[in-house]
Amino acid sequence: MARLVVLEGQNRGAVIRLLPATVARLGRDGAAEIVLPDEGVSRFHAEVRPGGAGGPGFEVRDLESKNGTRLNGVRIDAAHPLAHGDEIRVGDTLLLFVEEDEEGDRAAPLAGDTATALAPASAGAAPAPAAPRPAAAAAREPARSLVGESAAMRRVGALVERLAPVDSTVLIVGESGTGKELVAEALHRLGPRRRGPFLAVNCASLEPTLLESDLFGHERGAFTGAVARRLGKLELARGGTLFLDEVGELPPEAQAKLLRAIERLEFQRVGGHEVLRTDARLVAATNRDLVALVREGRFREDLLFRLRVVEVEIPPLRERPGDVAALVDHFQGELSARIPTRARRGFAPAAVERLLAYRFPGNVRELRNIVERCLILAEGERIEVADLPVEVRAGAPPAASAGAGPEPVTLDDVERRHIERTLASTGGNKTRAASLLGIDRATLYAKIKRYGLER
C-alpha cells in the first residue's frame, strides 16, 4: 500500500491512498485526482503514477507547473522514483510518501486515518522512463557523511555512527546555523529506521496551540479552525525519526505532554481522548542553555534528563576554521548544479583566505549563503575578494581600545545582530531575509518578535 500524507497546507493531516495502476494528478482544477486548495499550485501541477515500464512502486513528475515541483527539496522536471519517506512539495503543500513493502515492515498503519481512494485516471498516460534519483534523495542514503575534516567534526561523525543503530534519545546542541538538523538526518540515515520518515517540528515557529496540533495532532472541533481531524507528526513518524528543533522554545503544557510521550510511548491528540502509541525515535536540538532555562523555571528538569540521554555538541565554525575550505568546495559543487554562474573556476586563493579569517556569526548556514551569493553575482570565472560580502572583505573586527575589557557577547546577541543585518540588507523583505538565513518565514517572525525587531 502507498499513501500521500499532507504535512503542510490547508489539508494538513489528510491521508490519500494511491491505487495500483492509477495515475494521480495533483492540482487546483476540480478534474485533478488530488485537488489541492493552494494558490501556489497550478491547475494540473504534478502527477504520481506507477513506476516506469509498469514496474513496482511509484514515481512523481512535474506537469510544467508555474512554480515547479520539489522532491526532497530539489526541483524536478523528469519522472523520479519515490521511496518511503520522500517529501513532495507543490506550492505551499508538502506531501509525505508512505509505503509498506510486502512484509509490511516499512511504515506501520496510521491509526484512525481517513484514507481516500483515488478514482482511476483517464487512459492514455504512458509512463516515462525512470530517471536517476535527485541529489537530495541520494543524500538520504547511509553513504553520505558530514562535511569537515577538523578533529571536532571527526569526533561528531564518530559519535553519530555509534548512536545511529540505537533508539536512545539524543540532544544536539550548538549555535544557530551549525548544522544540527544535518546531524539529526545523519542519525536517521545511518540507522535501521532509514526507510521510515524523517519529520521535523520547529518548536519556535508556531503559537502553543498550533505547535501542539503539529506535534500531537488534533480532533475536529478541538479549537477554532479545527474543521477536520489532523494527524500529528508524532503519529506520522512511526517507524522513523521525529526531530524537535529549537526544543527549548516548547511551552510548558507541550513539555508535559512530550515527557509522557517519551516515558510511556503514548499520547493524545488535542481535544481527543483516545490514547495513541508511537515508536518514533526522538532527536532534539537547541541553541539555548537548557540547564539555565531549568534554573529559571522555564524548562522541565525531568524532560531535560529524558532528552539528554546522549548529547552531541557541534562547535561553531569559528572554532574549526580547518573545515571552511572543505565546506566551500562542498557548497560550490552542490549549488553550481542548479545556479547559472560564470565562476566555473571557483574561489581565488585570496578570497578563500578572507573566508578563513572571518568569524561567521551565522556559522555554516552563513557560509553557504555567502557561497550562493558569490556564485550568482560573480562577474569573472573566479570569485575574487571583491565579490565577497563587505563584512567578509573587512576582515576581523578592530581590537578593543587599550584598557577596555572584552565586551561580553551572548549567543542571543549574535543571532539578533545577524538577523538585524540581514533584514537591513533586504530592505525589510522578510521572505528574502528568511531565505538568506536558511529558515522559514514563521521562524523568522518568531525571532523578530523575540528580539523586538518589529520596527
Secondary structure by P-SEA (a helix, b strand, c coil): cbbbbbcccccccbbbbbbccbbbbbcccccccccccccccccccbbbbcccccccbbbbbbccccccccccccccccbbbbccbbbbbcccbbbbbbbbcccccccccccccbbbbbccccccccccccccccaaaaaaccccccccccaaaaaaaaaaaaacccccbbbbbbcccccaaaaaaaaaaacccccbbbbbbccccccaaaaaaaaccccccccccccbbbbccccccccbbbbbcccccccaaaaaaaaaaaaccccccccccbbbbbcbbbbbbbccaaaaaaaaccccaaaaaaaacbbbbbccccccccaaaaaaaaaaaaaaacccccccccccaaaaaaaaaccccccaaaaaaaaaaaaaccccccccccccccccccccccccccccccccccaaaaaaaaaaaaaaaaccaaaaaaaaacccaaaaaaaaaaacccc
